[in-house]
Amino acid sequence: MAEAQQRPSNLPPGSPPANEGKTPAAWITMGAITLGALICAVGMILGSVPAAVAGGVLVVVALVLGKVLQAMGFGQP
């Protein structure tokens, strides 16, 4: 039973951020991913390979952009 209790060395260093993930990096990343997925879906429905590929590329670029924005300090610490 004593093992179930947390020891002070196992506690997190501080309280988590209070922004609940609502940061500029998160909003921009999710907006771009949503747009890319929409473009990809429309391209698949219409049978347009270039549009489907462009949507997929936009999703990948959005993920990279999100990590860059987080590294620049616009995301959660």
C-alpha positions in Angstrom: 0.0 0.0 0.0 2.9 2.4 0.7 4.1 1.9 -2.9 0.9 3.4 -4.3 1.6 6.8 -2.7 3.6 9.3 -4.7 6.9 10.5 -3.3 8.0 14.1 -3.7 10.7 13.1 -6.2 8.0 11.6 -8.5 5.8 14.8 -8.6 5.8 17.1 -11.7 8.1 20.1 -11.4 5.2 22.6 -11.5 1.6 23.1 -12.5 0.7 22.5 -16.1 -0.1 25.5 -18.4 -3.5 26.9 -17.9 -4.1 27.7 -21.6 -5.6 24.2 -22.3 -3.6 24.0 -25.6 -5.4 27.1 -27.0 -2.2 28.7 -28.5 -1.6 30.4 -31.8 0.5 27.4 -32.9 -2.3 25.0 -32.2 -4.9 27.1 -33.9 -2.8 27.7 -37.0 -1.8 24.1 -37.2 -5.3 22.7 -36.9 -6.7 25.2 -39.3 -4.2 24.3 -42.0 -4.6 20.5 -41.4 -8.4 20.9 -41.7 -8.0 22.9 -44.9 -5.6 20.3 -46.3 -7.9 17.4 -45.4 -10.8 19.2 -47.1 -8.8 19.9 -50.3 -7.7 16.3 -50.3 -11.2 15.0 -49.8 -12.6 17.2 -52.6 -9.8 16.1 -54.9 -10.6 12.4 -54.2 -14.3 12.9 -54.8 -13.7 14.7 -58.1 -11.0 12.3 -59.1 -8.4 15.0 -59.3 -5.0 13.5 -58.3 -3.2 16.9 -58.2 -5.8 18.3 -55.8 -5.6 15.2 -53.6 -1.8 15.4 -53.5 -1.8 19.1 -52.8 -4.1 18.5 -49.8 -1.8 15.8 -48.5 1.2 18.1 -48.9 -0.6 20.9 -47.1 -1.2 18.6 -44.1 2.5 17.7 -43.9 3.5 21.3 -44.2 1.0 22.2 -41.5 2.6 19.7 -39.1 6.0 21.1 -39.8 4.7 24.7 -39.4 3.2 23.7 -36.0 6.5 22.4 -34.7 8.3 25.5 -35.9 5.8 27.8 -34.2 6.1 25.8 -31.0 9.9 26.1 -31.1 9.5 29.9 -31.7 7.5 30.1 -28.4 3.9 30.4 -29.8 2.9 26.9 -28.4 2.7 25.3 -25.1 6.0 25.1 -23.2 
